[in-house]
Amino acid sequence: MRVENYNTFTQSRRLYSTGKIGNVPLPNYNEFNFNTKKASAMSDEKYREAIIEQAQKDQSAGKFQSESAGFRSLVKSYVSVVSPDRKNIITAGLTAIFKNNKPQPKTLNLIDYLFGNVKYCKEATDVSYAEFYDSNGEMVASYSNGRWISYGTKAEHARESELWGIYNEAWNNAARVSQGNSHVVNTDTTLGLIDKSV
């Protein structure tokens, strides 16, 4: 399992909705860090305009990126267009796990785990660990002892990076205009340093 420090979607939190399959509470797909596939709310050109407008509003309000609820909402909407259908992947996966009556090992074999052969661990009717993959073979979520973790895909990372580039440029341009080019905050940060906490 690979988790990189710039992975904005990798979040280990109790992200529950009201539903359950077996003993596993389903994640809350409305959470900022747990995307699932959604239809595009607008064209990419309209998104670009909305991102620029949001950056200008945020700059005048003294906010930057995740400090702004509007920015977080825009990121979720923009990225969800390329997200895998986590909701169906997880629902189908959990349904299959609970239908399988074959005994599973009580403990995970470290060798199997490191080579990706273990997909879930179930004892009787309790699931303590499960991994969920999309059709490209990318892990998109895992469940471990009461916690859901969402993993961003390559497509999600690329789309989010695209948004940051548009937003940062617009934010800097707005700062130059409002401050008469005297002082501009440098928003050219590396992905590893951007704080995406909500």
N, CA, C and O of each residue as an XYZ file, in Angstrom:
792
protein
N       0.851     -1.173      0.000
C       0.000      0.000      0.000
C       0.894      1.232      0.000
O       1.811      1.343      0.813
N       0.621      2.155     -0.916
C       1.438      3.349     -1.058
C       0.617      4.564     -0.650
O      -0.465      4.803     -1.187
N       1.140      5.327      0.304
C       0.490      6.568      0.711
C       1.537      7.661      0.624
O       2.558      7.597      1.308
N       1.295      8.665     -0.210
C       2.252      9.752     -0.377
C       1.800     10.958      0.408
O       0.605     11.155      0.630
N       2.778     11.788      0.839
C       2.429     12.902      1.717
C       1.627     13.990      1.031
O       0.979     14.779      1.718
N       1.640     14.070     -0.294
C       0.863     15.103     -0.968
C      -0.531     14.624     -1.339
O      -1.293     15.358     -1.967
N      -0.862     13.426     -0.965
C      -2.153     12.857     -1.317
C      -3.247     13.506     -0.483
O      -3.459     13.135      0.672
N      -3.942     14.480     -1.072
C      -4.940     15.231     -0.325
C      -6.144     14.397      0.023
O      -6.914     14.771      0.907
N      -6.329     13.279     -0.645
C      -7.489     12.452     -0.384
C      -7.214     11.389      0.652
O      -8.144     10.735      1.124
N      -5.964     11.203      1.015
C      -5.639     10.198      2.006
C      -5.943     10.764      3.380
O      -5.179     11.568      3.914
N      -7.027     10.352      3.931
C      -7.461     10.853      5.220
C      -7.984      9.677      6.035
O      -8.906      8.984      5.605
N      -7.411      9.454      7.190
C      -7.894      8.409      8.081
C      -8.755      9.073      9.139
O      -8.253      9.660     10.098
N     -10.054      8.969      8.945
C     -10.979      9.619      9.863
C     -12.232      8.779      9.967
O     -12.485      7.904      9.139
N     -13.001      9.056     10.983
C     -14.306      8.418     11.109
C     -15.278      9.223     10.255
O     -15.816     10.239     10.696
N     -15.495      8.755      9.028
C     -16.323      9.458      8.056
C     -17.589      8.656      7.804
O     -17.725      8.035      6.750
N     -18.505      8.661      8.744
C     -19.667      7.802      8.624
C     -20.882      8.541      8.087
O     -21.108      9.715      8.382
N     -21.643      7.825      7.299
C     -22.984      8.278      6.953
C     -23.922      7.509      7.866
O     -23.493      6.989      8.896
N     -25.167      7.430      7.512
C     -26.109      6.722      8.375
C     -26.242      5.245      8.030
O     -26.799      4.481      8.819
N     -25.746      4.827      6.874
C     -25.919      3.447      6.455
C     -24.850      2.505      6.968
O     -23.784      2.921      7.421
N     -25.170      1.213      6.881
C     -24.240      0.159      7.288
C     -24.437     -1.035      6.379
O     -25.545     -1.297      5.911
N     -23.363     -1.753      6.134
C     -23.442     -3.063      5.499
C     -22.717     -4.005      6.446
O     -21.523     -3.843      6.700
N     -23.438     -4.985      6.966
C     -22.865     -5.852      7.991
C     -22.517     -5.011      9.208
O     -23.334     -4.215      9.672
N     -21.305     -5.185      9.726
C     -20.869     -4.396     10.871
C     -20.128     -3.120     10.456
O     -19.629     -2.389     11.312
N     -20.055     -2.851      9.155
C     -19.249     -1.732      8.657
C     -20.128     -0.520      8.341
O     -20.985     -0.583      7.460
N     -19.910      0.587      9.066
C     -20.637      1.816      8.738
C     -20.100      2.375      7.422
O     -18.890      2.392      7.201
N     -20.993      2.829      6.556
C     -20.575      3.365      5.260
C     -19.960      4.752      5.435
O     -20.326      5.486      6.353
N     -19.034      5.106      4.558
C     -18.426      6.442      4.659
C     -19.416      7.533      4.248
O     -20.416      7.268      3.581
N     -19.114      8.756      4.659
C     -19.909      9.916      4.282
C     -19.295     10.516      3.015
O     -18.230     11.130      3.069
N     -19.957     10.339      1.897
C     -19.425     10.806      0.615
C     -19.554     12.313      0.448
O     -19.056     12.865     -0.534
N     -20.209     12.987      1.381
C     -20.295     14.442      1.335
C     -19.098     15.108      2.003
O     -18.902     16.316      1.869
N     -18.295     14.323      2.725
C     -17.085     14.854      3.347
C     -16.140     15.364      2.272
O     -16.078     14.799      1.180
N     -15.409     16.418      2.566
C     -14.480     17.034      1.624
C     -13.478     16.033      1.059
O     -13.172     16.073     -0.133
N     -12.970     15.147      1.888
C     -11.901     14.241      1.483
C     -12.365     12.872      1.008
O     -11.541     11.969      0.860
N     -13.663     12.692      0.766
C     -14.144     11.381      0.341
C     -15.032     11.549     -0.887
O     -16.258     11.529     -0.788
N     -14.402     11.714     -2.038
C     -15.126     11.936     -3.288
C     -15.656     10.645     -3.882
O     -15.104      9.564     -3.680
N     -16.734     10.792     -4.614
C     -17.247      9.728     -5.453
C     -17.693     10.366     -6.758
O     -17.966     11.566     -6.795
N     -17.769      9.595     -7.815
C     -18.085     10.110     -9.148
C     -19.393     10.895     -9.150
O     -20.418     10.436     -8.646
N     -19.328     12.092     -9.732
C     -20.523     12.920     -9.908
C     -20.460     13.565    -11.280
O     -19.380     13.813    -11.817
N     -21.622     13.831    -11.834
C     -21.687     14.510    -13.128
C     -21.150     15.928    -12.979
O     -21.275     16.548    -11.923
N     -20.566     16.418    -14.030
C     -20.015     17.770    -14.021
C     -21.130     18.792    -13.836
O     -22.155     18.738    -14.516
N     -20.923     19.715    -12.916
C     -21.919     20.752    -12.645
C     -21.903     21.841    -13.720
O     -22.875     22.578    -13.884
N     -20.783     21.932    -14.453
C     -20.633     22.947    -15.499
C     -19.498     22.549    -16.429
O     -18.786     21.580    -16.165
N     -19.331     23.275    -17.494
C     -18.239     22.997    -18.436
C     -16.911     23.379    -17.789
O     -16.884     24.129    -16.813
N     -15.810     22.863    -18.335
C     -14.493     23.203    -17.805
C     -14.225     24.702    -17.904
O     -13.565     25.264    -17.031
N     -14.722     25.357    -18.948
C     -14.540     26.803    -19.098
C     -15.287     27.542    -17.985
O     -14.767     28.507    -17.426
N     -16.497     27.097    -17.664
C     -17.263     27.709    -16.573
C     -16.590     27.444    -15.226
O     -16.574     28.310    -14.351
N     -16.031     26.233    -15.064
C     -15.274     25.946    -13.843
C     -14.103     26.907    -13.719
O     -13.846     27.447    -12.644
N     -13.392     27.119    -14.825
C     -12.238     28.038    -14.810
C     -12.674     29.426    -14.342
O     -12.009     30.047    -13.512
N     -13.784     29.902    -14.876
C     -14.301     31.213    -14.471
C     -14.660     31.219    -12.986
O     -14.370     32.183    -12.278
N     -15.294     30.134    -12.514
C     -15.684     30.037    -11.101
C     -14.461     29.979    -10.186
O     -14.469     30.563     -9.103
N     -13.415     29.281    -10.616
C     -12.185     29.185     -9.820
C     -11.531     30.555     -9.706
O     -11.105     30.956     -8.622
N     -11.452     31.273    -10.821
C     -10.852     32.614    -10.820
C     -11.672     33.556     -9.933
O     -11.116     34.314     -9.139
N     -12.984     33.498    -10.076
C     -13.860     34.343     -9.256
C     -13.692     34.026     -7.777
O     -13.638     34.935     -6.948
N     -13.606     32.720     -7.437
C     -13.432     32.320     -6.032
C     -12.088     32.812     -5.497
O     -12.011     33.275     -4.359
N     -11.040     32.719     -6.295
C      -9.715     33.185     -5.869
C      -9.736     34.683     -5.592
O      -9.145     35.143     -4.615
N     -10.408     35.437     -6.438
C     -10.506     36.888     -6.249
C     -11.279     37.217     -4.971
O     -10.877     38.095     -4.208
N     -12.389     36.511     -4.741
C     -13.173     36.712     -3.513
C     -12.330     36.368     -2.285
O     -12.311     37.111     -1.304
N     -11.633     35.232     -2.353
C     -10.825     34.789     -1.215
C      -9.695     35.772     -0.919
O      -9.403     36.058      0.242
N      -9.065     36.282     -1.965
C      -7.966     37.223     -1.757
C      -8.478     38.487     -1.081
O      -7.844     38.989     -0.153
N      -9.605     39.003     -1.528
C     -10.133     40.232     -0.919
C     -10.612     39.988      0.514
O     -10.643     40.915      1.323
N     -10.984     38.745      0.829
C     -11.413     38.398      2.190
C     -10.227     37.983      3.065
O     -10.404     37.719      4.255
N      -9.027     37.921      2.494
C      -7.847     37.514      3.256
C      -7.779     36.027      3.519
O      -7.156     35.591      4.487
N      -8.415     35.244      2.663
C      -8.397     33.784      2.805
C      -7.614     33.172      1.662
O      -7.448     33.775      0.602
N      -7.132     31.950      1.902
C      -6.382     31.248      0.865
C      -6.709     29.766      0.908
O      -6.635     29.133      1.961
N      -7.069     29.223     -0.238
C      -7.379     27.816     -0.441
C      -8.321     27.256      0.610
O      -9.458     27.717      0.706
N      -7.894     26.278      1.403
C      -8.807     25.550      2.283
C      -9.384     26.390      3.420
O     -10.266     25.921      4.139
N      -8.907     27.613      3.596
C      -9.505     28.515      4.583
C     -10.896     28.961      4.141
O     -11.683     29.460      4.945
N     -11.189     28.775      2.858
C     -12.431     29.233      2.266
C     -13.389     28.072      2.007
O     -13.032     27.101      1.340
N     -14.606     28.179      2.537
C     -15.622     27.146      2.295
C     -15.961     27.078      0.810
O     -16.208     25.993      0.283
N     -15.978     28.219      0.129
C     -16.254     28.249     -1.301
C     -15.205     27.491     -2.091
O     -15.530     26.784     -3.045
N     -13.946     27.635     -1.698
C     -12.854     26.912     -2.355
C     -13.018     25.410     -2.154
O     -12.904     24.642     -3.110
N     -13.284     24.984     -0.921
C     -13.445     23.550     -0.632
C     -14.591     22.955     -1.445
O     -14.469     21.855     -1.984
N     -15.693     23.679     -1.532
C     -16.846     23.218     -2.307
C     -16.500     23.102     -3.790
O     -16.901     22.147     -4.455
N     -15.761     24.067     -4.296
C     -15.356     24.063     -5.701
C     -14.395     22.911     -5.995
O     -14.510     22.259     -7.033
N     -13.456     22.661     -5.097
C     -12.518     21.542     -5.272
C     -13.291     20.225     -5.339
O     -13.053     19.408     -6.229
N     -14.210     20.020     -4.404
C     -14.976     18.770     -4.372
C     -15.756     18.581     -5.664
O     -15.748     17.493     -6.240
N     -16.423     19.621     -6.119
C     -17.210     19.548     -7.346
C     -16.319     19.299     -8.562
O     -16.646     18.470     -9.412
N     -15.204     20.007     -8.648
C     -14.295     19.919     -9.793
C     -13.617     18.552     -9.880
O     -13.499     17.980    -10.963
N     -13.177     18.036     -8.744
C     -12.444     16.760     -8.717
C     -13.379     15.567     -8.864
O     -13.001     14.559     -9.460
N     -14.597     15.666     -8.328
C     -15.539     14.544     -8.378
C     -15.886     14.114     -9.798
O     -16.331     12.987    -10.017
N     -15.686     15.000    -10.755
C     -15.957     14.683    -12.165
C     -15.090     13.509    -12.636
O     -15.539     12.689    -13.437
N     -13.848     13.429    -12.138
C     -12.932     12.354    -12.561
C     -12.758     11.280    -11.479
O     -11.984     10.339    -11.656
N     -13.470     11.420    -10.375
C     -13.350     10.443     -9.289
C     -13.920      9.097     -9.710
O     -14.832      9.029    -10.534
N     -13.374      8.023     -9.139
C     -14.015      6.726     -9.363
C     -15.335      6.696     -8.611
O     -15.561      7.506     -7.712
N     -16.192      5.779     -8.970
C     -17.487      5.664     -8.300
C     -17.281      4.912     -6.981
O     -17.659      3.747     -6.848
N     -16.675      5.600     -6.013
C     -16.350      4.968     -4.727
C     -17.591      4.396     -4.053
O     -17.536      3.327     -3.445
N     -18.688      5.097     -4.159
C     -19.912      4.642     -3.499
C     -20.302      3.247     -3.982
O     -20.564      2.366     -3.164
N     -20.345      3.033     -5.292
C     -20.704      1.713     -5.822
C     -19.599      0.686     -5.603
O     -19.888     -0.481     -5.337
N     -18.346      1.099     -5.711
C     -17.222      0.179     -5.483
C     -17.284     -0.359     -4.055
O     -17.154     -1.563     -3.836
N     -17.480      0.529     -3.089
C     -17.523      0.126     -1.677
C     -18.767     -0.699     -1.382
O     -18.680     -1.724     -0.705
N     -19.920     -0.272     -1.877
C     -21.163     -1.014     -1.641
C     -21.073     -2.424     -2.222
O     -21.414     -3.400     -1.552
N     -20.612     -2.528     -3.475
C     -20.487     -3.847     -4.107
C     -19.454     -4.702     -3.385
O     -19.663     -5.899     -3.188
N     -18.338     -4.089     -2.990
C     -17.288     -4.832     -2.292
C     -17.747     -5.371     -0.954
O     -17.524     -6.541     -0.642
N     -18.393     -4.520     -0.155
C     -18.873     -4.969      1.151
C     -19.959     -6.020      1.019
O     -20.003     -6.973      1.797
N     -20.830     -5.854      0.046
C     -21.885     -6.849     -0.181
C     -21.264     -8.205     -0.508
O     -21.697     -9.232      0.014
N     -20.244     -8.206     -1.376
C     -19.566     -9.460     -1.732
C     -18.849    -10.065     -0.529
O     -18.873    -11.281     -0.341
N     -18.213     -9.228      0.285
C     -17.505     -9.722      1.468
C     -18.480    -10.431      2.410
O     -18.195    -11.525      2.896
N     -19.618     -9.811      2.660
C     -20.562    -10.399      3.611
C     -21.309    -11.601      3.047
O     -21.860    -12.397      3.807
N     -21.333    -11.741      1.730
C     -21.939    -12.939      1.125
C     -20.974    -14.123      1.157
O     -21.408    -15.273      1.108
N     -19.674    -13.853      1.240
C     -18.664    -14.905      1.242
C     -18.628    -15.569      2.618
O     -18.317    -14.926      3.620
N     -18.945    -16.842      2.655
C     -18.957    -17.573      3.921
C     -17.693    -18.384      4.165
O     -17.602    -19.109      5.156
N     -16.708    -18.267      3.260
C     -15.455    -18.995      3.458
C     -14.694    -18.380      4.627
O     -14.653    -17.158      4.768
N     -14.089    -19.226      5.468
C     -13.333    -18.685      6.607
C     -12.126    -17.874      6.133
O     -11.454    -18.239      5.169
N     -11.868    -16.773      6.827
C     -10.724    -15.913      6.534
C      -9.726    -16.025      7.677
O     -10.101    -16.375      8.796
N      -8.459    -15.732      7.407
C      -7.465    -15.825      8.494
C      -7.761    -14.818      9.599
O      -8.223    -13.705      9.348
N      -7.477    -15.247     10.842
C      -7.689    -14.337     11.967
C      -6.662    -13.218     11.978
O      -6.939    -12.116     12.452
N      -5.485    -13.502     11.459
C      -4.456    -12.457     11.380
C      -3.976    -12.356      9.938
O      -3.979    -13.335      9.192
N      -3.569    -11.163      9.572
C      -3.051    -10.949      8.221
C      -1.622    -11.457      8.131
O      -0.805    -11.207      9.017
N      -1.330    -12.167      7.057
C       0.020    -12.624      6.789
C       0.786    -11.429      6.202
O       0.395    -10.899      5.162
N       1.861    -11.007      6.854
C       2.601     -9.813      6.432
C       3.102     -9.934      4.996
O       3.060     -8.953      4.254
N       3.570    -11.097      4.588
C       4.062    -11.290      3.226
C       2.931    -11.080      2.217
O       3.104    -10.370      1.227
N       1.771    -11.701      2.471
C       0.621    -11.511      1.588
C       0.198    -10.051      1.540
O      -0.122     -9.522      0.476
N       0.201     -9.408      2.698
C      -0.198     -7.997      2.766
C       0.741     -7.117      1.938
O       0.287     -6.256      1.183
N       2.053     -7.336      2.083
C       3.033     -6.516      1.353
C       2.931     -6.704     -0.151
O       3.200     -5.771     -0.908
N       2.547     -7.891     -0.595
C       2.439     -8.148     -2.032
C       1.011     -7.951     -2.553
O       0.718     -8.281     -3.702
N       0.135     -7.420     -1.716
C      -1.200     -7.058     -2.159
C      -2.168     -8.203     -2.354
O      -3.186     -8.028     -3.025
N      -1.890     -9.372     -1.793
C      -2.781    -10.506     -1.977
C      -3.968    -10.491     -1.026
O      -4.988    -11.121     -1.304
N      -3.851     -9.788      0.082
C      -4.934     -9.743      1.057
C      -5.803     -8.536      0.739
O      -5.317     -7.407      0.683
N      -7.087     -8.782      0.532
C      -8.012     -7.705      0.213
C      -8.921     -7.385      1.396
O      -9.384     -6.254      1.541
N      -9.175     -8.385      2.242
C      -9.980     -8.120      3.437
C      -9.719     -9.188      4.485
O      -9.222    -10.278      4.201
N     -10.075     -8.825      5.704
C      -9.950     -9.746      6.825
C     -11.299     -9.770      7.544
O     -11.773     -8.743      8.031
N     -11.910    -10.959      7.603
C     -13.233    -11.100      8.202
C     -13.222    -12.298      9.131
O     -12.783    -13.390      8.771
N     -13.715    -12.063     10.327
C     -13.836    -13.148     11.291
C     -15.312    -13.263     11.640
O     -15.906    -12.312     12.148
N     -15.898    -14.403     11.378
C     -17.340    -14.620     11.543
C     -18.087    -13.590     10.699
O     -18.025    -13.633      9.471
N     -18.784    -12.674     11.346
C     -19.536    -11.668     10.585
C     -18.947    -10.270     10.743
O     -19.579     -9.288     10.352
N     -17.753    -10.167     11.305
C     -17.125     -8.866     11.525
C     -15.960     -8.650     10.567
O     -15.044     -9.469     10.491
N     -16.005     -7.549      9.842
C     -14.902     -7.167      8.958
C     -14.041     -6.163      9.705
O     -14.529     -5.134     10.171
N     -12.750     -6.475      9.815
C     -11.844     -5.537     10.489
C     -10.978     -4.779      9.492
O     -10.453     -3.711      9.811
N     -10.823     -5.327      8.279
C      -9.976     -4.667      7.275
C     -10.476     -5.005      5.880
O     -10.826     -6.151      5.599
N     -10.508     -3.997      4.999
C     -10.888     -4.233      3.604
C     -10.279     -3.153      2.725
O     -10.183     -1.993      3.125
N      -9.868     -3.546      1.521
C      -9.334     -2.617      0.519
C     -10.276     -2.609     -0.674
O     -10.870     -3.632     -1.015
N     -10.409     -1.456     -1.302
C     -11.311     -1.307     -2.436
C     -10.544     -0.692     -3.606
O      -9.863      0.322     -3.448
N     -10.660     -1.313     -4.778
C      -9.911     -0.912     -5.968
C     -10.862     -0.545     -7.101
O     -11.956     -1.098     -7.215
N     -10.423      0.404     -7.944
C     -11.219      0.746     -9.127
C     -10.819     -0.157    -10.287
O      -9.969     -1.032    -10.126
N     -11.419      0.047    -11.445
C     -11.155     -0.818    -12.605
C      -9.744     -0.646    -13.155
O      -9.288     -1.481    -13.936
N      -9.034      0.428    -12.761
C      -7.637      0.627    -13.178
C      -6.651     -0.049    -12.236
O      -5.444     -0.014    -12.473
N      -7.155     -0.663    -11.171
C      -6.284     -1.319    -10.206
C      -5.749     -0.384     -9.136
O      -4.894     -0.780     -8.344
N      -6.239      0.857     -9.097
C      -5.794      1.800     -8.069
C      -6.656      1.629     -6.814
O      -7.882      1.547     -6.891
N      -5.985      1.576     -5.655
C      -6.739      1.500     -4.415
C      -7.420      2.857     -4.204
O      -6.765      3.898     -4.242
N      -8.730      2.835     -3.984
C      -9.482      4.076     -3.837
C      -9.978      4.297     -2.420
O     -10.342      5.414     -2.052
N      -9.995      3.223     -1.615
C     -10.425      3.349     -0.219
C     -10.025      2.098      0.546
O      -9.820      1.030     -0.031
N      -9.920      2.259      1.849
C      -9.742      1.095      2.721
C     -10.487      1.354      4.023
O     -10.740      2.492      4.418
N     -10.822      0.259      4.661
C     -11.509      0.307      5.947
C     -10.679     -0.511      6.925
O     -10.314     -1.650      6.634
N     -10.378      0.072      8.092
C      -9.588     -0.639      9.075
C     -10.047     -0.272     10.479
O      -9.926      0.873     10.915
N     -10.577     -1.271     11.173
C     -10.962     -1.117     12.577
C     -11.737      0.167     12.856
O     -11.389      0.932     13.756
N     -12.782      0.393     12.081
C     -13.658      1.530     12.330
C     -13.294      2.807     11.614
O     -13.985      3.812     11.779
N     -12.233      2.809     10.822
C     -11.814      4.025     10.126
C     -11.772      3.808      8.620
O     -11.276      2.792      8.133
N     -12.304      4.786      7.897
C     -12.236      4.794      6.438
C     -11.076      5.671      6.001
O     -10.830      6.730      6.577
N     -10.367      5.219      4.980
C      -9.309      6.022      4.362
C      -9.620      6.110      2.876
O      -9.872      5.096      2.225
N      -9.603      7.321      2.344
C      -9.826      7.546      0.920
C      -8.481      7.847      0.269
O      -7.721      8.677      0.768
N      -8.184      7.175     -0.847
C      -6.932      7.382     -1.574
C      -7.236      8.037     -2.910
O      -8.049      7.531     -3.683
N      -6.593      9.149     -3.179
C      -6.795      9.840     -4.448
C      -6.165      9.076     -5.598
O      -5.098      8.482     -5.447
N      -6.821      9.091     -6.737
C      -6.297      8.446     -7.939
C      -5.407      9.425     -8.700
O      -5.384     10.617     -8.396
N      -4.684      8.922     -9.679
C      -3.839      9.787    -10.509
C      -4.680     10.856    -11.196
O      -4.268     12.013    -11.278
N      -5.845     10.481    -11.685
C      -6.727     11.439    -12.369
C      -7.211     12.517    -11.401
O      -7.299     13.686    -11.774
N      -7.523     12.137    -10.170
C      -7.966     13.121     -9.178
C      -6.837     14.087     -8.826
O      -7.056     15.293     -8.718
N      -5.628     13.548     -8.647
C      -4.479     14.415     -8.338
C      -4.217     15.400     -9.463
O      -3.960     16.578     -9.214
N      -4.280     14.926    -10.696
C      -4.013     15.796    -11.846
C      -5.059     16.905    -11.920
O      -4.718     18.064    -12.159
N      -6.309     16.564    -11.721
C      -7.378     17.570    -11.815
C      -7.280     18.579    -10.668
O      -7.505     19.772    -10.870
N      -6.947     18.107     -9.478
C      -6.795     19.019     -8.353
C      -5.598     19.950     -8.561
O      -5.678     21.134     -8.236
N      -4.501     19.437     -9.092
C      -3.326     20.269     -9.379
C      -3.659     21.349    -10.404
O      -3.203     22.487    -10.299
N      -4.451     20.975    -11.383
C      -4.913     21.920    -12.402
C      -5.691     23.067    -11.741
O      -5.478     24.236    -12.063
N      -6.584     22.725    -10.827
C      -7.366     23.729    -10.111
C      -6.457     24.652     -9.306
O      -6.633     25.870     -9.331
N      -5.485     24.078     -8.590
C      -4.571     24.908     -7.795
C      -3.827     25.906     -8.664
O      -3.663     27.064     -8.281
N      -3.377     25.468     -9.829
C      -2.648     26.365    -10.724
C      -3.500     27.557    -11.133
O      -3.035     28.696    -11.096
N      -4.740     27.301    -11.523
C      -5.661     28.375    -11.923
C      -5.938     29.293    -10.730
O      -5.876     30.517    -10.846
N      -6.242     28.688     -9.596
C      -6.579     29.452     -8.386
C      -5.396     30.307     -7.929
O      -5.555     31.503     -7.683
N      -4.216     29.704     -7.815
C      -3.042     30.438     -7.321
C      -2.695     31.615     -8.218
O      -2.365     32.695     -7.728
N      -2.766     31.415     -9.517
C      -2.465     32.505    -10.451
C      -3.478     33.640    -10.281
O      -3.092     34.807    -10.226
N      -4.749     33.313    -10.199
C      -5.794     34.326    -10.029
C      -5.664     35.026     -8.679
O      -5.856     36.238     -8.585
N      -5.340     34.269     -7.640
C      -5.179     34.856     -6.302
C      -4.022     35.847     -6.309
O      -4.150     36.952     -5.780
N      -2.887     35.460     -6.907
C      -1.727     36.357     -6.989
C      -2.043     37.597     -7.816
O      -1.649     38.704     -7.447
N      -2.751     37.423     -8.933
C      -3.120     38.576     -9.764
C      -4.006     39.538     -8.984
O      -3.827     40.753     -9.070
N      -4.956     39.008     -8.226
C      -5.836     39.845     -7.405
C      -5.039     40.564     -6.321
O      -5.321     41.720     -6.009
N      -4.050     39.891     -5.747
C      -3.208     40.501     -4.718
C      -2.387     41.646     -5.317
O      -2.231     42.694     -4.689
N      -1.869     41.447     -6.519
C      -1.093     42.508     -7.187
C      -1.952     43.749     -7.433
O      -1.522     44.880     -7.208
N      -3.163     43.509     -7.896
C      -4.070     44.624     -8.180
C      -4.435     45.362     -6.899
O      -4.384     46.591     -6.863
N      -4.800     44.635     -5.850
C      -5.243     45.271     -4.607
C      -4.107     45.930     -3.837
O      -4.339     46.869     -3.075
N      -2.889     45.452     -4.025
C      -1.764     45.986     -3.261
C      -0.813     46.787     -4.138
O       0.281     47.141     -3.697
N      -1.205     47.074     -5.350
C      -0.376     47.894     -6.228
C       1.007     47.333     -6.488
O       1.979     48.083     -6.576
N       1.101     46.021     -6.611
C       2.369     45.332     -6.886
C       3.416     45.485     -5.794
O       4.562     45.081     -5.992
N       3.055     46.062     -4.634
C       4.057     46.282     -3.594
C       4.371     45.027     -2.785
O       5.508     44.822     -2.359
N       3.363     44.197     -2.580
C       3.591     42.983     -1.785
C       2.651     41.890     -2.276
O       1.431     42.043     -2.220
N       3.211     40.805     -2.748
C       2.406     39.684     -3.217
C       2.842     38.443     -2.473
O       4.031     38.133     -2.396
N       1.880     37.743     -1.932
C       2.173     36.502     -1.230
C       2.539     35.439     -2.253
O       1.854     35.291     -3.265
N       3.604     34.703     -2.003
C       4.030     33.655     -2.916
C       3.191     32.414     -2.674
O       3.264     31.796     -1.612
N       2.393     32.058     -3.674
C       1.557     30.857     -3.550
C       2.131     29.699     -4.338
O       1.457     28.688     -4.532
N       3.361     29.829     -4.793
C       4.006     28.760     -5.551
C       4.591     27.763     -4.573
O       5.802     27.720     -4.356
N       3.715     26.959     -3.983
C       4.135     25.980     -2.989
C       4.239     24.612     -3.621
O       3.614     24.339     -4.647
N       5.017     23.768     -3.015
C       5.092     22.397     -3.501
C       3.895     21.635     -2.958
O       3.317     22.012     -1.939
N       3.536     20.582     -3.631
C       2.378     19.810     -3.215
C       2.513     19.274     -1.796
O       1.512     19.159     -1.088
N       3.711     18.948     -1.373
C       3.916     18.387     -0.041
C       3.700     19.380      1.073
O       3.513     18.981      2.223
N       3.718     20.678      0.763
C       3.610     21.679      1.790
C       2.240     22.309      1.908
O       2.004     23.081      2.837
N       1.345     22.013      1.014
C       0.023     22.624      1.034
C      -0.811     21.954      2.100
O      -0.946     20.731      2.123
N      -1.368     22.757      2.977
C      -2.192     22.223      4.058
C      -3.626     22.110      3.554
O      -4.269     23.114      3.246
N      -4.117     20.883      3.474
C      -5.469     20.660      2.971
C      -6.418     20.271      4.107
O      -7.519     19.785      3.845
N      -6.016     20.474      5.349
C      -6.889     20.058      6.436
C      -8.134     20.913      6.471
O      -8.109     22.097      6.135
N      -9.214     20.296      6.881
C     -10.505     20.992      6.910
C     -10.875     21.274      8.334
O     -11.929     21.855      8.595
